[in-house]
């Protein structure tokens, strides 16, 4: 475990890492680094770090592990500024939702004595900022590591141990494969959510108040996804555009087939598709990545307790 960790960017993920590191004793000293004075004030008020600094040099110079929790389009510039101040042997990591572009942006700035072990914790909520974090955010959630070829195995092991200490299930793959997998499991679903909520808001024959008032379960769940941080998702689509466009092409082909089935009244095709996709949902629940509780785990205050 590292003596000192520095977390650069204290939003939902960064503040959750800080809380988790303290809760589970993963570092002796936690340093929060952020250029936003208001964020640093909240970090100090919340007491989630031992030191809070707006200086990259001051914040990372003693750290054994530095984790970049900034938007992916900013990671290259941030790495260029702080890399000269990393001490020999320090490991640099990140939490970006895209990996290929991040590796390309960071690697040129690193000194030979520092390893880069990119990471993507597949966890989050629709909230942002230091107040939104919590120590159990990563519990039983996947964290994907994408170390470039030739990365020091000891550095990979250290980052693996850190995320396992936060409760995550760690898996390793190449940056390119990560970006393709996440394009269909995360990026395209978010794009669809943003689009369908925007479409509903733009309908001339349906008022916005009606959209809000009569939101059924499906649309309500789309709005939760579409409430995610706009800066983060803008950067995701700009930096993973090839994989996203490839998955969108496949999605559009499948959507055309579904449109044809509806147009021609092909009930068998619709039933077969819905049966297949329902099985995927059951598989997600079986792997512990979602709850099997009724109503998707939503609280029912009117339900009577059966406990003794």
C-alpha positions as CSV (number, residue, x, y, z in Angstrom):
1,X,0.0,0.0,0.0
2,X,1.3,3.5,-0.8
3,X,2.4,5.8,2.0
4,X,0.9,8.8,0.2
5,X,-1.7,9.1,-2.5
6,X,-2.5,12.2,-4.4
7,X,-5.9,12.6,-6.0
8,X,-6.1,15.2,-8.8
9,X,-9.7,16.3,-9.2
10,X,-12.2,15.9,-6.4
11,X,-15.5,15.2,-8.1
12,X,-17.7,12.1,-7.5
13,X,-15.0,9.6,-8.3
14,X,-12.0,11.5,-6.7
15,X,-13.9,12.2,-3.5
16,X,-15.1,8.6,-3.3
17,X,-11.5,7.4,-3.7
18,X,-10.4,9.7,-0.9
19,X,-13.2,8.6,1.4
20,X,-12.6,4.9,0.6
21,X,-8.8,5.2,1.1
22,X,-9.4,6.6,4.5
23,X,-12.1,4.2,5.5
24,X,-10.2,1.1,4.5
25,X,-6.7,2.4,5.6
26,X,-5.2,2.3,2.1
27,X,-2.7,5.1,2.6
28,X,-1.1,7.0,5.5
29,X,-1.6,10.4,3.8
30,X,-4.2,11.5,1.4
31,X,-3.5,14.7,-0.7
32,X,-6.3,16.4,-2.6
33,X,-5.3,18.5,-5.7
34,X,-7.7,20.7,-7.5
35,X,-7.5,24.1,-9.2
36,X,-11.0,25.1,-8.1
37,X,-10.8,27.0,-4.8
38,X,-14.4,26.2,-4.0
39,X,-13.8,22.5,-4.4
40,X,-10.7,22.7,-2.1
41,X,-12.8,24.6,0.5
42,X,-15.4,21.7,0.5
43,X,-12.7,19.1,0.7
44,X,-11.3,20.8,3.8
45,X,-14.7,21.2,5.3
46,X,-15.6,17.6,4.7
47,X,-12.2,16.4,6.1
48,X,-11.7,13.8,3.4
49,X,-8.0,14.6,2.8
50,X,-5.0,15.3,5.0
51,X,-3.8,18.0,2.7
52,X,-5.5,20.1,0.0
53,X,-3.6,22.0,-2.6
54,X,-4.1,23.9,-5.9
55,X,-0.5,23.3,-6.9
56,X,0.3,20.2,-9.0
57,X,3.9,20.3,-8.0
58,X,3.2,20.6,-4.2
59,X,0.4,18.0,-4.4
60,X,2.2,15.2,-6.1
61,X,5.9,15.6,-5.2
62,X,5.7,13.1,-2.2
63,X,3.0,10.8,-3.6
64,X,3.7,7.1,-4.2
65,X,0.4,6.9,-6.2
66,X,-1.1,9.7,-8.2
67,X,-4.7,9.3,-9.6
68,X,-6.0,11.7,-12.2
69,X,-9.7,12.2,-11.8
70,X,-10.2,14.9,-14.4
71,X,-12.2,14.9,-17.7
72,X,-10.4,12.8,-20.3
73,X,-9.8,15.7,-22.7
74,X,-7.8,17.4,-19.9
75,X,-5.7,14.4,-18.9
76,X,-2.9,15.0,-21.3
77,X,-2.4,18.6,-20.3
78,X,-2.6,17.8,-16.6
79,X,-0.1,14.9,-17.0
80,X,2.3,17.2,-18.8
81,X,2.2,19.7,-16.0
82,X,2.6,17.3,-13.1
83,X,4.8,14.6,-14.6
84,X,8.1,16.5,-14.0
85,X,7.3,16.6,-10.3
86,X,6.7,12.9,-9.7
87,X,9.2,11.3,-7.5
88,X,11.2,8.3,-8.8
89,X,9.1,5.2,-8.6
90,X,5.8,7.0,-8.2
91,X,3.0,5.3,-10.2
92,X,0.5,7.4,-12.2
93,X,-3.0,6.2,-12.8
94,X,-6.4,7.7,-13.8
95,X,-10.1,6.9,-13.8
96,X,-11.1,7.9,-17.3
97,X,-14.0,6.2,-19.2
98,X,-11.8,6.1,-22.4
99,X,-8.4,4.5,-22.4
100,X,-6.8,4.5,-25.9
101,X,-6.7,8.3,-26.2
102,X,-5.6,8.6,-22.5
103,X,-2.6,6.4,-23.0
104,X,-1.6,8.3,-26.1
105,X,-2.0,11.6,-24.3
106,X,-0.1,10.7,-21.0
107,X,2.8,8.4,-22.0
108,X,5.0,11.0,-23.8
109,X,5.2,13.1,-20.6
110,X,6.4,10.4,-18.2
111,X,9.9,10.0,-17.0
112,X,11.5,6.6,-17.3
113,X,11.2,6.0,-13.5
114,X,7.5,6.4,-13.4
115,X,4.8,3.9,-14.6
116,X,1.4,4.6,-15.9
117,X,-1.4,2.2,-15.1
118,X,-4.7,3.4,-16.5
119,X,-7.8,2.4,-14.7
120,X,-11.5,2.7,-15.2
121,X,-13.8,2.1,-12.2
122,X,-17.1,1.1,-13.8
123,X,-19.2,2.8,-11.1
124,X,-20.9,6.2,-10.6
125,X,-24.1,8.1,-10.1
126,X,-25.7,11.0,-11.8
127,X,-24.2,13.4,-9.2
128,X,-20.9,15.3,-9.2
129,X,-18.7,17.3,-6.9
130,X,-16.9,16.5,-3.6
131,X,-20.1,16.2,-1.6
132,X,-21.5,13.5,-3.8
133,X,-18.7,10.9,-3.1
134,X,-19.1,7.9,-0.7
135,X,-16.6,5.2,0.4
136,X,-18.6,2.2,-0.8
137,X,-19.1,3.5,-4.4
138,X,-16.7,0.9,-5.8
139,X,-17.8,-2.1,-3.7
140,X,-18.4,-5.1,-5.8
141,X,-18.0,-3.0,-9.0
142,X,-15.6,-3.7,-11.8
143,X,-12.4,-1.7,-12.2
144,X,-10.7,-2.3,-15.6
145,X,-6.9,-1.8,-15.8
146,X,-5.3,-1.2,-19.2
147,X,-1.5,-1.0,-18.7
148,X,0.4,-0.3,-21.9
149,X,2.8,-3.0,-23.1
150,X,6.0,-3.2,-21.0
151,X,4.5,-1.6,-17.9
152,X,6.3,-2.7,-14.7
153,X,4.3,-5.6,-13.2
154,X,5.0,-4.3,-9.7
155,X,3.2,-1.1,-10.6
156,X,0.2,-3.0,-12.0
157,X,0.1,-5.1,-8.9
158,X,0.1,-2.0,-6.7
159,X,-2.8,-0.4,-8.6
160,X,-4.7,-3.7,-8.5
161,X,-4.2,-4.0,-4.8
162,X,-5.4,-0.4,-4.2
163,X,-8.6,-0.9,-6.2
164,X,-9.3,-4.3,-4.5
165,X,-8.8,-2.5,-1.2
166,X,-11.7,-0.2,-2.3
167,X,-13.8,-3.2,-2.8
168,X,-13.6,-3.4,-6.6
169,X,-13.3,-6.5,-8.8
170,X,-10.3,-5.9,-11.0
171,X,-9.8,-7.1,-14.6
172,X,-7.1,-6.3,-17.1
173,X,-7.4,-5.8,-20.9
174,X,-5.9,-3.7,-23.7
175,X,-6.9,-0.1,-24.0
176,X,-8.4,-0.8,-27.5
177,X,-10.5,-3.7,-26.3
178,X,-11.7,-1.6,-23.3
179,X,-12.9,1.2,-25.6
180,X,-14.9,-1.2,-27.8
181,X,-16.5,-2.9,-24.9
182,X,-17.4,0.3,-23.1
183,X,-18.7,1.8,-26.2
184,X,-21.7,-0.6,-26.3
185,X,-22.1,-1.2,-22.5
186,X,-21.9,2.5,-21.4
187,X,-21.2,5.1,-24.0
188,X,-23.9,4.3,-26.6
189,X,-26.6,3.8,-23.8
190,X,-25.7,7.3,-22.5
191,X,-25.9,8.8,-26.0
192,X,-29.4,7.2,-26.5
193,X,-30.5,8.5,-23.1
194,X,-29.4,12.0,-23.9
195,X,-31.1,11.8,-27.3
196,X,-34.4,10.4,-26.3
197,X,-34.8,12.9,-23.5
198,X,-33.9,15.7,-25.9
199,X,-36.4,14.4,-28.5
200,X,-39.2,14.4,-25.8
201,X,-38.3,17.9,-24.8
202,X,-38.4,19.1,-28.5
203,X,-41.8,17.6,-29.4
204,X,-44.1,20.4,-30.5
205,X,-47.3,18.4,-29.9
206,X,-46.3,17.4,-26.3
207,X,-45.5,20.1,-23.7
208,X,-42.5,19.8,-21.5
209,X,-44.7,19.8,-18.4
210,X,-46.6,16.7,-19.8
211,X,-43.3,14.9,-20.4
212,X,-42.3,15.5,-16.8
213,X,-45.8,14.8,-15.4
214,X,-46.5,11.6,-17.2
215,X,-43.0,10.0,-17.2
216,X,-43.3,6.3,-17.1
217,X,-40.6,4.0,-15.8
218,X,-38.6,3.7,-18.9
219,X,-38.4,7.4,-19.6
220,X,-37.8,8.1,-15.9
221,X,-34.8,5.8,-15.9
222,X,-33.5,7.4,-19.1
223,X,-33.6,10.8,-17.5
224,X,-31.4,9.6,-14.6
225,X,-28.7,8.6,-17.1
226,X,-29.1,11.8,-19.0
227,X,-28.5,13.8,-15.8
228,X,-24.8,12.7,-15.8
229,X,-22.0,15.2,-15.9
230,X,-22.1,16.9,-19.4
231,X,-18.4,17.7,-19.4
232,X,-17.4,14.1,-18.8
233,X,-19.7,12.7,-21.5
234,X,-18.8,15.4,-24.1
235,X,-15.1,14.3,-23.6
236,X,-16.0,10.6,-23.8
237,X,-17.6,10.9,-27.2
238,X,-14.9,13.1,-28.6
239,X,-12.1,10.7,-27.5
240,X,-13.8,7.4,-28.2
241,X,-15.5,8.4,-31.4
242,X,-14.3,5.5,-33.6
243,X,-15.6,2.7,-31.2
244,X,-18.8,4.7,-30.6
245,X,-19.5,5.2,-34.3
246,X,-18.8,1.5,-34.9
247,X,-21.3,0.5,-32.2
248,X,-23.9,3.1,-33.4
249,X,-23.7,1.6,-36.9
250,X,-24.5,-1.8,-35.5
251,X,-27.3,-0.3,-33.3
252,X,-28.8,1.4,-36.3
253,X,-28.9,-1.8,-38.3
254,X,-30.6,-3.6,-35.5
255,X,-33.0,-0.7,-35.0
256,X,-33.9,-0.9,-38.7
257,X,-34.7,-4.6,-38.3
258,X,-36.9,-3.8,-35.2
259,X,-38.7,-1.1,-37.1
260,X,-39.4,-3.6,-39.9
261,X,-40.8,-6.1,-37.5
262,X,-43.2,-3.5,-36.0
263,X,-44.2,-2.2,-39.4
264,X,-45.1,-5.7,-40.7
265,X,-46.6,-7.0,-37.5
266,X,-43.9,-9.6,-36.9
267,X,-44.9,-10.6,-33.4
268,X,-42.6,-13.6,-33.3
269,X,-39.5,-11.5,-34.1
270,X,-40.4,-9.0,-31.4
271,X,-41.1,-11.7,-28.8
272,X,-37.8,-13.5,-29.6
273,X,-35.8,-10.2,-29.2
274,X,-37.5,-9.3,-25.9
275,X,-37.0,-12.8,-24.5
276,X,-33.3,-12.7,-25.4
277,X,-32.7,-9.3,-23.9
278,X,-34.6,-10.2,-20.7
279,X,-32.0,-13.0,-20.2
280,X,-29.2,-10.4,-20.3
281,X,-30.9,-8.4,-17.5
282,X,-31.1,-11.6,-15.4
283,X,-27.4,-12.2,-16.1
284,X,-26.5,-8.7,-14.8
285,X,-28.4,-9.4,-11.6
286,X,-26.9,-12.8,-11.2
287,X,-23.4,-11.2,-11.3
288,X,-24.3,-8.8,-8.5
289,X,-24.1,-5.7,-10.7
290,X,-27.7,-4.8,-10.1
291,X,-30.4,-5.7,-7.5
292,X,-33.1,-8.3,-8.1
293,X,-35.4,-6.5,-5.7
294,X,-38.9,-5.6,-6.9
295,X,-39.3,-2.2,-8.4
296,X,-35.5,-2.1,-9.1
297,X,-34.8,-1.7,-5.4
298,X,-36.9,1.5,-5.1
299,X,-38.1,2.2,-1.6
300,X,-41.7,1.5,-0.9
301,X,-42.7,3.4,2.2
302,X,-46.2,2.0,2.2
303,X,-44.9,-1.6,2.4
304,X,-45.6,-3.3,5.7
305,X,-42.7,-4.8,7.5
306,X,-42.7,-8.6,7.9
307,X,-39.9,-8.6,10.5
308,X,-40.3,-9.7,14.0
